[in-house]
């Protein structure tokens, strides 16, 4: 199909397909987070202030 397109049409098709793929990736990443947490839930009080303390 792309053989029939001129350069401008090929660029437009590439932009469209790239946009679709980026949207698919965004959907996949958002699904990895799972369901949204309840905003009224209490935040734990024992979270370390720094990453170093958290990782140790």
Protein Blocks (a to p, Z undefined) as FASTA:
>chain_A
ZZmpcfklmmmmmmmmmmmmmmmmmmmmmmmnopaddfkbccdfkbcfbfklmmZZ
